[in-house]
């Protein structure tokens, strides 16, 4: 697992992540329902997970399995 970092946004009932290094782009945030219930709109977070990329290497989604706690 890798670190997935960025700011979470809830838009029309769906979660998105403005990920670090993404030039301000938001991508869908995909996770278990229980984890999504712990998110806060507009909150910067660090997750354990991975990114999906298209054929050009551009991030198109964030897949997260847990929120890192410090």
C-alpha positions in Angstrom: 0.0 0.0 0.0 1.0 3.6 -0.7 0.1 6.9 0.8 -2.7 8.7 -0.9 -2.9 12.4 0.2 -5.2 15.2 -0.5 -8.4 17.1 0.4 -11.8 15.3 0.4 -14.9 16.8 -1.1 -18.5 15.6 -1.0 -20.4 16.6 -4.2 -23.8 15.4 -5.0 -23.5 12.5 -2.6 -20.2 11.3 -4.0 -16.7 11.7 -2.5 -13.8 13.2 -4.5 -10.2 13.8 -3.6 -8.1 16.7 -4.8 -4.9 14.8 -4.6 -1.4 16.1 -3.9 0.5 16.7 -7.1 -2.7 16.7 -9.2 -2.7 20.4 -10.2 -6.0 20.9 -8.4 -7.8 18.2 -10.2 -10.4 16.1 -8.3 -10.8 12.4 -8.8 -13.4 9.9 -7.4 -12.5 8.6 -4.0 -13.4 4.9 -3.8 -13.6 3.1 -0.4 -15.7 0.9 1.8 -18.9 2.5 3.0 -17.7 2.5 6.7 -14.6 4.5 5.7 -16.6 7.0 3.7 -18.7 7.6 6.8 -15.6 8.9 8.6 -14.7 11.5 6.0 -15.3 15.2 6.4 -15.9 17.6 3.5 -12.9 19.9 2.9 -10.6 18.0 5.2 -7.0 17.3 4.3 -6.2 13.6 4.9 -3.5 11.0 4.4 -4.8 7.5 3.5 -3.4 4.0 2.8 -4.3 3.1 -0.7 -3.4 3.5 -4.3 -4.2 5.5 -7.4 -5.7 4.3 -10.7 -4.1 5.8 -13.8 -5.1 6.0 -17.4 -2.8 5.0 -20.3 -1.0 8.3 -20.1 -0.2 8.0 -16.4 -2.8 10.5 -15.3 -4.6 9.7 -12.0 -8.2 9.0 -12.6 -9.3 7.6 -9.2 -8.1 7.1 -5.6 -8.7 3.7 -4.0 -8.3 3.9 -0.2 -8.5 1.2 2.5 -7.8 3.2 5.7 -7.2 6.7 7.1 -3.7 7.1 8.5 -3.9 8.3 12.1 -1.0 10.1 13.8 
